[in-house]
Amino acid sequence: MFKSKSRIALVSTTLIALLALVGCGQTAAPTTTPAPSSTSIDKKTISAAGSTALQPLVKLAADEFMAKNSGVQVNLSGGGSMTGLNNVASGSIEIGNSDVVSPEELKSAGLVDHQVCIAPFLLIVNKDVKVDNLTKAQAADIFTGKITNWKEVGGQDLKISIIGRAASSGTRLNVEKIVMDGQKMTDAAAAQDSTGNLLTGVAQTAGAIGYIDAAYLKDTVKALKFNGVAYSPEAVINGQYPIYSYEHMYTKGEPTGTVKAFLDYILSAEFQDKNVEKTGFIPVSKMKK
């Protein structure tokens, strides 16, 4: 009897030990690590420069893109549309931001255009100016220097001070093209190196007039009606307000890797639907053909 019990106990002990070993073996078995997913990020730093009008939107896109792609750095600077176009054509940056279409002299550089939004532009004045509207002819005569006092367009007896942008500015080129029918800005206009500095100059200078994109408008200045039409996104979309441009992000050749991933993000529905109108721009998809 004792021997039978001993044998049973020995068998039980052996079974328990074997089960324990099997259990330990299952726990310790190596797990299969999935292969890393393919990624389009091929470089950690890219640079974009050019239009200061487009800069608020590109900065927001860069911040969100960097948050989604750890370790990636998007360096962004201004300098004006022509600076961006010349720099991307030379290969010193990956993306050139521009308010204007690449000029003929850069066609051979192989630049590829990516239209990201519509930028409306405003004519702005110092808040003490008593004029609320300018016709196209009046605005052109002011910017060419033919009209030099606000009393000539229905305002008070006050000298007009023009605060503009440098010749490399896409905003200036668009004002010369759309408002002035290709005439050149008077040399008497002060030239600021950024839209932000122009805005400050108009706000602080009596009798001043200038031009900015709608995304920069602040209550420190007054936006004018143009040909009797106040700016609104609907007025641009319906063709009533003509001072706007398509905003471009140029690459030298078709983009690849990180540059393509960044541009794809800016053009994605996720970014366009959430941010374009919020930052004062108009989605390209809303423009009537």
C-alpha positions in Angstrom: 0.0 0.0 0.0 2.8 2.4 1.0 4.7 1.6 -2.2 1.6 2.2 -4.4 1.1 5.6 -2.8 4.7 6.4 -3.3 4.5 5.5 -7.0 1.4 7.6 -7.4 3.0 10.6 -5.7 6.1 10.2 -7.8 4.1 10.1 -11.1 2.1 13.1 -10.0 5.2 15.0 -9.1 6.8 14.2 -12.4 3.6 15.3 -14.4 3.5 18.6 -12.5 7.2 19.2 -13.2 6.7 18.4 -16.9 3.6 20.7 -17.1 5.6 23.5 -15.4 8.4 23.1 -17.9 6.0 23.2 -20.9 4.4 26.3 -19.4 7.8 28.0 -19.0 8.7 27.0 -22.5 5.6 28.7 -23.9 6.3 31.9 -21.9 9.9 32.0 -23.0 9.2 31.3 -26.7 10.5 34.1 -28.8 7.8 36.4 -30.4 8.0 37.4 -34.0 8.8 41.1 -34.5 6.9 42.6 -37.4 9.0 44.1 -40.2 9.2 47.9 -39.9 6.7 49.6 -42.2 8.1 51.4 -45.2 8.5 55.1 -44.8 8.8 58.0 -47.2 11.0 60.0 -44.8 14.4 59.9 -46.4 16.1 63.0 -44.8 15.7 64.7 -41.4 16.0 68.3 -42.5 14.4 70.2 -45.3 14.3 73.9 -46.0 11.6 76.2 -47.5 11.8 79.9 -48.2 10.2 82.7 -50.1 6.8 84.3 -49.8 6.1 85.9 -46.5 2.4 86.0 -47.4 2.3 82.2 -47.5 4.5 81.8 -44.5 1.8 81.5 -41.8 0.2 78.6 -43.5 3.5 76.8 -44.3 4.6 77.3 -40.7 1.5 75.7 -39.4 1.9 72.8 -41.8 5.6 72.4 -40.8 4.7 72.4 -37.0 2.1 69.7 -37.5 4.3 67.7 -39.9 7.2 67.7 -37.4 4.9 66.6 -34.6 3.8 63.6 -36.7 7.3 62.7 -37.8 9.7 62.7 -34.8 13.2 63.9 -35.6 12.2 65.7 -38.8 13.1 69.5 -39.0 11.4 71.8 -41.5 13.4 75.1 -41.7 11.3 78.0 -42.9 12.3 81.6 -43.9 10.9 84.5 -45.9 12.7 86.8 -48.2 10.0 87.2 -50.9 8.8 85.1 -53.7 11.6 85.7 -56.1 14.1 84.8 -53.4 12.3 81.5 -52.9 12.2 80.8 -56.6 15.8 81.6 -57.2 17.0 79.6 -54.2 15.0 76.5 -55.1 16.2 76.8 -58.8 19.8 76.9 -57.6 19.3 73.9 -55.3 20.1 75.7 -52.1 16.7 74.9 -50.6 14.2 72.1 -51.3 11.0 74.3 -51.6 10.5 77.8 -52.9 7.3 79.5 -51.7 5.8 82.0 -54.2 2.8 84.2 -54.8 3.6 84.3 -58.5 4.2 81.8 -61.3 7.8 81.0 -61.9 9.2 83.5 -64.6 10.4 82.5 -68.0 14.1 82.9 -67.0 13.7 80.0 -64.5 11.9 77.6 -66.8 15.1 75.7 -67.7 15.7 75.0 -63.9 13.0 72.2 -64.0 10.8 73.7 -61.4 7.6 71.8 -60.5 4.6 73.8 -59.3 2.4 72.7 -56.4 -0.6 75.0 -55.9 -1.6 74.9 -52.2 -4.2 77.6 -51.7 -5.5 81.1 -52.7 -4.1 84.2 -51.0 -6.3 87.3 -51.1 -4.5 90.6 -50.8 -5.8 93.8 -49.2 -5.1 97.5 -49.7 -4.7 98.9 -46.2 -4.3 102.4 -44.7 -3.5 104.0 -41.4 -6.7 104.2 -39.3 -6.8 108.0 -39.4 -7.2 108.1 -43.2 -10.8 109.2 -44.0 -11.1 107.1 -47.2 -12.9 103.7 -47.2 -12.8 102.8 -50.9 -10.5 103.2 -53.8 -11.2 102.6 -57.5 -8.7 100.7 -59.5 -7.7 103.9 -61.3 -7.3 105.8 -58.0 -5.2 103.0 -56.4 -3.0 102.8 -59.5 -2.4 106.6 -59.5 -1.5 106.5 -55.9 1.0 103.6 -56.3 2.6 105.2 -59.4 3.0 108.5 -57.6 0.5 110.5 -59.6 -1.8 111.1 -56.6 0.1 112.3 -53.5 -2.6 113.6 -51.2 -5.7 112.0 -49.8 -7.9 115.0 -50.6 -7.5 114.0 -54.3 -9.6 110.9 -53.6 -12.2 112.3 -51.2 -10.2 112.3 -48.0 -8.6 114.9 -45.8 -5.7 117.2 -46.7 -3.0 114.7 -45.8 0.1 113.6 -47.6 0.0 109.9 -48.8 2.9 107.8 -47.7 3.3 104.5 -49.6 4.8 101.7 -47.6 5.4 98.7 -49.9 7.7 95.7 -50.3 10.9 95.1 -52.1 11.0 94.2 -55.8 11.5 90.5 -54.9 8.1 90.4 -53.2 5.3 88.4 -54.9 2.7 90.5 -53.1 4.1 93.6 -54.8 4.3 91.9 -58.2 0.6 90.9 -57.8 -0.4 94.5 -56.9 1.5 95.8 -59.9 -0.1 93.2 -62.2 -3.7 93.3 -60.9 -4.2 96.8 -59.5 -1.7 98.8 -61.7 -2.1 96.8 -65.0 1.6 96.2 -65.1 2.9 99.6 -64.2 5.7 99.9 -61.7 5.5 101.1 -58.1 6.9 104.6 -57.6 10.4 104.8 -56.2 9.0 107.0 -53.5 7.5 104.0 -51.8 9.3 102.7 -48.7 10.3 99.1 -49.1 9.9 96.7 -46.2 11.4 93.2 -46.1 8.3 91.4 -44.8 4.6 91.7 -44.7 4.7 92.0 -40.9 7.0 95.0 -41.1 4.8 96.6 -43.8 1.8 96.2 -41.5 3.6 97.9 -38.6 4.8 100.7 -40.8 1.3 101.5 -42.1 -0.1 101.4 -38.5 2.5 103.8 -37.3 2.7 106.3 -40.2 0.1 109.1 -40.7 -1.4 109.0 -44.1 0.1 105.6 -45.0 -1.1 103.1 -47.5 0.2 99.6 -48.2 -0.8 96.1 -49.2 -0.8 92.8 -47.3 -2.4 89.4 -47.7 -5.6 88.9 -45.8 -4.0 86.4 -43.3 -2.0 89.3 -41.8 -4.8 91.8 -41.2 -5.0 93.3 -37.7 -7.2 95.9 -36.2 -4.2 98.3 -36.1 -5.0 99.3 -39.7 -8.0 99.7 -42.0 -8.7 97.5 -45.0 -10.1 99.4 -48.0 -12.9 98.4 -50.4 -11.7 98.0 -53.9 -14.0 99.2 -56.7 -16.7 99.4 -54.0 -16.3 95.7 -53.0 -15.1 94.7 -49.5 -12.9 91.7 -49.3 -14.5 88.4 -48.2 -13.7 84.8 -49.3 -17.1 84.7 -51.0 -16.3 87.8 -53.0 -13.1 86.2 -54.3 -14.8 82.9 -55.1 -17.6 84.7 -57.0 -15.2 86.8 -59.0 -16.2 90.1 -57.4 -12.9 90.8 -55.6 -9.9 90.5 -58.0 -6.9 91.0 -55.8 -5.7 87.5 -55.1 -3.2 85.0 -56.3 -2.7 81.2 -56.3 0.0 80.3 -53.8 2.8 78.0 -55.1 5.3 75.7 -53.5 8.0 74.9 -56.1 10.4 72.0 -56.1 13.4 71.4 -58.4 12.1 68.3 -60.2 9.4 66.0 -58.9 9.6 65.8 -55.1 10.6 62.6 -53.4 11.0 61.3 -49.8 10.5 63.8 -47.0 9.8 66.8 -49.4 7.1 64.8 -51.1 5.7 63.7 -47.7 5.5 67.3 -46.5 3.8 68.6 -49.7 1.4 65.6 -49.6 0.5 66.6 -46.0 -0.2 70.3 -47.0 -2.4 69.1 -49.8 -4.2 66.5 -47.8 -7.9 66.9 -46.9 -6.9 66.5 -43.3 -4.8 69.7 -43.4 -6.7 71.7 -46.1 -10.1 71.2 -44.5 -8.9 72.1 -41.0 -6.4 74.9 -41.6 -6.6 76.8 -44.9 -9.6 79.0 -44.2 -8.7 79.3 -40.6 -5.5 81.0 -41.5 -7.0 83.5 -43.9 -6.5 81.6 -47.2 -9.0 79.9 -49.6 -8.8 76.3 -50.6 -8.0 75.9 -54.3 -11.0 73.4 -54.5 -13.5 76.2 -53.8 -12.5 78.4 -56.8 -14.9 78.4 -59.7 -13.3 77.2 -62.9 
